[in-house]
Amino acid sequence: MSATPPSGVTVVYCDGHRCHALRERGRHEGPEDPPDHIEALRAAVRSSRNAVLIRADCLGACHRAPAVLLTGVAMGGRPALIGPIETARRWQAVVDAIREADGPPR
């Protein structure tokens, strides 16, 4: 009996003081109903086959805040620390990377 190695992406978003504050600040400068970027990450992970979402107290990358770490076999085994993610466009790029790492649509 052989086990299939995990093939999804692990998405770790930093929820430390600096990342959290900068994420919230960005939400209040936009339109009346600003996007909830963490909810967008959750939706991308939920719709994936093998992705996992983890909230970290602090990734230790305050100079890159707000930051997200993508890692796992789907990322070629090399972690990618992405940040600062300060615009809706950059958050969408992270969501797109999660979907791309998941492979073709079901």
Summary of the structure (lengths in Angstrom):
residues: 106
radius of gyration: 14.3
end to end distance: 26.4
largest distance: 54.6
contacts: 307
relative contact order: 0.26
helix: 39%
strand: 16%
